[in-house]
Amino acid sequence: MKQLVIISALLAAGIFSDLQAQSKKVIADKIVGQVGDKIILRSDIMNAIADLKRQVQGQENALIPTECQVLESQLIRKALLLQAQKDSLSVGEDEIEAELDNRIRQTIQQYGSKDILEEIAGKTIYQLKDDFREPFKEQKLADQMQRKIVDAIKITPTEVKAYYNKIPKDSLPFYESEVEVSQIVIYPKANKDVEDYVAKQLYDYKKQAEAQGPKKFEQLAKNYSEDPAVKENAGQYTLNRNDKFWDPAFLAGAFRLKEGQISPVIKSKFGLHIIMMISRSGDEAIVRHILRIPPVTEDEVKETKQKLDSIRNDIQNQKISFAEAVNKFSDDEGSKFSAGALSSRDGSTFIALDQLDKDMIKPISEMKPGEISQPQVYQDERRGKVLRIIYYKTKKEPHRENLKEDYNRVAQRALEDKKQVVLEKWFKEHIPTYYVLIDKDFANCTGLEDWRLAAESATKSRNN
């Protein structure tokens, strides 16, 4: 069951991953499992596997769970849901609605437009939301129940050490060289004359589109927009007034428009835009935009470099800490609230060198831990020339995992292992209390022994 709780989480993420699966249900559908009054259909199993295959498409050595494993994960989910209902856990309708809206927006962006999504799914957006409302609610209740079982579990240093000592030394992971780095990033600002010139070009596009209509706007976006996604979406996005993802100035400018109207030039953190409102319904809108990024000259690059030089000197002279300088000066929102620290894919502040961006590897290789680099100019896909200074905090040499250097990693694994033990114990105690049914097609599945015993017990009770 240890492995299957992870699979259950994957299946939860699979909900909504590809709406085509929803219009291609298995023809010969039937009930293949049941916990209490919660049934599992063969189509649930097949569509879950299809979703997972799509998610890992193109990934090397990706493991796809078997039908037996997916059935177990579904049984687990149903049992957690039943217990959540028994314990009177609840999830707010507003939370479900917000989650549905968020997933719908993501999926519309994936397919390019609301119309394409509805055509592929064979349903309207409102019908899709109705289809997924109950599965979302079930998953959130099951997640709540799982957290209720394990969230209070803690791990002590003694337990971490005991966990580590049980691992065969030749099975301990080997880590390549890793570093801790932070950065202060500043985007050079174009001078006013250049910005005015670009704004004038955008007003000319606006005039052309107002005279010739939406198709002209779309053509202009394809020809002139500097949004990297324009090739895929022709500058079209679905917005929600309450979504914090969007730049506030862009969002506010869009929602001031009526359908068919084109905005004046709007300045956001990405550059200058004009926006056309395509359609709007309440807090949701579909817009198309053209982005132009006013180019910076060498004078602006030099001015920004001098500013970073001054910041670097103040840090080295202890007039300000690096973290304070990040908060005060950095334009990089991704690291602004972590004192400029970069993080690896697993969330750790220690990063393998091959995970650093290519422009950072060379200066790091020439620095020693504790040093701050000279201002560096590098090319950002969206913003063009960007400048930064890099603080090379610490370095870990290549090593076999040990408690001194990798305590947090070991502790996290030990904690997850302890949670799994508690979960397995909980299921062993609770499975016999549920009515369980498993179809004969899954009679030979390994890993379902406890569930099968409960199913046999349910059958005997029914026959008596």
Secondary structure in CASP SS format (residue, H / E / C, confidence):
PFRMAT SS
TARGET T0000
AUTHOR 0000-0000-0000
METHOD secondary structure of the structure
MODEL  1
M C 1.00
K H 1.00
Q H 1.00
L H 1.00
V H 1.00
I H 1.00
I H 1.00
S H 1.00
A H 1.00
L H 1.00
L H 1.00
A H 1.00
A H 1.00
G H 1.00
I C 1.00
F C 1.00
S C 1.00
D C 1.00
L H 1.00
Q H 1.00
A H 1.00
Q H 1.00
S H 1.00
K C 1.00
K C 1.00
V C 1.00
I C 1.00
A C 1.00
D C 1.00
K C 1.00
I E 1.00
V E 1.00
G E 1.00
Q E 1.00
V E 1.00
G C 1.00
D C 1.00
K E 1.00
I E 1.00
I E 1.00
L E 1.00
R H 1.00
S H 1.00
D H 1.00
I H 1.00
M H 1.00
N H 1.00
A H 1.00
I H 1.00
A H 1.00
D H 1.00
L H 1.00
K H 1.00
R H 1.00
Q H 1.00
V C 1.00
Q C 1.00
G C 1.00
Q C 1.00
E C 1.00
N C 1.00
A C 1.00
L C 1.00
I C 1.00
P C 1.00
T C 1.00
E H 1.00
C H 1.00
Q H 1.00
V H 1.00
L H 1.00
E H 1.00
S H 1.00
Q H 1.00
L H 1.00
I H 1.00
R H 1.00
K H 1.00
A H 1.00
L H 1.00
L H 1.00
L H 1.00
Q H 1.00
A H 1.00
Q H 1.00
K H 1.00
D C 1.00
S C 1.00
L C 1.00
S C 1.00
V C 1.00
G C 1.00
E H 1.00
D H 1.00
E H 1.00
I H 1.00
E H 1.00
A H 1.00
E H 1.00
L H 1.00
D H 1.00
N H 1.00
R H 1.00
I H 1.00
R H 1.00
Q H 1.00
T H 1.00
I H 1.00
Q H 1.00
Q H 1.00
Y H 1.00
G C 1.00
S C 1.00
K H 1.00
D H 1.00
I H 1.00
L H 1.00
E H 1.00
E H 1.00
I H 1.00
A H 1.00
G C 1.00
K C 1.00
T C 1.00
I H 1.00
Y H 1.00
Q H 1.00
L H 1.00
K H 1.00
D H 1.00
D H 1.00
F H 1.00
R H 1.00
E H 1.00
P H 1.00
F H 1.00
K H 1.00
E H 1.00
Q H 1.00
K H 1.00
L H 1.00
A H 1.00
D H 1.00
Q H 1.00
M H 1.00
Q H 1.00
R H 1.00
K H 1.00
I H 1.00
V H 1.00
D C 1.00
A C 1.00
I C 1.00
K C 1.00
I C 1.00
T C 1.00
P H 1.00
T H 1.00
E H 1.00
V H 1.00
K H 1.00
A H 1.00
Y H 1.00
Y H 1.00
N H 1.00
K C 1.00
I C 1.00
P C 1.00
K H 1.00
D H 1.00
S H 1.00
L C 1.00
P C 1.00
F E 1.00
Y E 1.00
E C 1.00
S C 1.00
E E 1.00
V E 1.00
E E 1.00
V E 1.00
S E 1.00
Q E 1.00
I E 1.00
V E 1.00
I E 1.00
Y C 1.00
P C 1.00
K C 1.00
A C 1.00
N C 1.00
K H 1.00
D H 1.00
V H 1.00
E H 1.00
D H 1.00
Y H 1.00
V H 1.00
A H 1.00
K H 1.00
Q H 1.00
L H 1.00
Y H 1.00
D H 1.00
Y H 1.00
K H 1.00
K H 1.00
Q H 1.00
A H 1.00
E H 1.00
A H 1.00
Q H 1.00
G C 1.00
P H 1.00
K H 1.00
K H 1.00
F H 1.00
E H 1.00
Q H 1.00
L H 1.00
A H 1.00
K H 1.00
N H 1.00
Y H 1.00
S C 1.00
E C 1.00
D C 1.00
P C 1.00
A C 1.00
V H 1.00
K H 1.00
E H 1.00
N H 1.00
A C 1.00
G C 1.00
Q E 1.00
Y E 1.00
T E 1.00
L E 1.00
N E 1.00
R C 1.00
N C 1.00
D C 1.00
K C 1.00
F C 1.00
W C 1.00
D C 1.00
P H 1.00
A H 1.00
F H 1.00
L H 1.00
A H 1.00
G H 1.00
A H 1.00
F C 1.00
R C 1.00
L C 1.00
K C 1.00
E C 1.00
G C 1.00
Q C 1.00
I E 1.00
S C 1.00
P C 1.00
V C 1.00
I E 1.00
K E 1.00
S C 1.00
K C 1.00
F C 1.00
G C 1.00
L E 1.00
H E 1.00
I E 1.00
I E 1.00
M E 1.00
M E 1.00
I E 1.00
S E 1.00
R E 1.00
S E 1.00
G C 1.00
D C 1.00
E E 1.00
A E 1.00
I E 1.00
V E 1.00
R E 1.00
H E 1.00
I E 1.00
L E 1.00
R E 1.00
I C 1.00
P C 1.00
P C 1.00
V C 1.00
T C 1.00
E H 1.00
D H 1.00
E H 1.00
V H 1.00
K H 1.00
E H 1.00
T H 1.00
K H 1.00
Q H 1.00
K H 1.00
L H 1.00
D H 1.00
S H 1.00
I H 1.00
R H 1.00
N H 1.00
D H 1.00
I H 1.00
Q H 1.00
N C 1.00
Q C 1.00
K C 1.00
I C 1.00
S C 1.00
F H 1.00
A H 1.00
E H 1.00
A H 1.00
V H 1.00
N H 1.00
K H 1.00
F H 1.00
S C 1.00
D C 1.00
D C 1.00
E H 1.00
G H 1.00
S H 1.00
K H 1.00
F C 1.00
S C 1.00
A C 1.00
G C 1.00
A E 1.00
L C 1.00
S C 1.00
S C 1.00
R C 1.00
D C 1.00
G C 1.00
S C 1.00
T C 1.00
F C 1.00
I E 1.00
A E 1.00
L H 1.00
D H 1.00
Q H 1.00
L C 1.00
D C 1.00
K H 1.00
D H 1.00
M H 1.00
I H 1.00
K H 1.00
P H 1.00
I H 1.00
S H 1.00
E C 1.00
M C 1.00
K C 1.00
P C 1.00
G C 1.00
E C 1.00
I E 1.00
S C 1.00
Q C 1.00
P C 1.00
Q E 1.00
V E 1.00
Y E 1.00
Q E 1.00
D E 1.00
E C 1.00
R C 1.00
R C 1.00
G E 1.00
K E 1.00
V E 1.00
L E 1.00
R E 1.00
I E 1.00
I E 1.00
Y E 1.00
Y E 1.00
K E 1.00
T E 1.00
K E 1.00
K E 1.00
E C 1.00
P C 1.00
H E 1.00
R E 1.00
E C 1.00
N C 1.00
L H 1.00
K H 1.00
E H 1.00
D H 1.00
Y H 1.00
N H 1.00
R H 1.00
V H 1.00
A H 1.00
Q H 1.00
R H 1.00
A H 1.00
L H 1.00
E H 1.00
D H 1.00
K H 1.00
K H 1.00
Q H 1.00
V H 1.00
V H 1.00
L H 1.00
E H 1.00
K H 1.00
W H 1.00
F H 1.00
K H 1.00
E H 1.00
H H 1.00
I H 1.00
P H 1.00
T H 1.00
Y C 1.00
Y C 1.00
V E 1.00
L E 1.00
I E 1.00
D C 1.00
K H 1.00
D H 1.00
F H 1.00
A C 1.00
N C 1.00
C C 1.00
T C 1.00
G C 1.00
L C 1.00
E H 1.00
D H 1.00
W H 1.00
R H 1.00
L H 1.00
A H 1.00
A H 1.00
E H 1.00
S H 1.00
A H 1.00
T H 1.00
K H 1.00
S H 1.00
R H 1.00
N H 1.00
N C 1.00
END
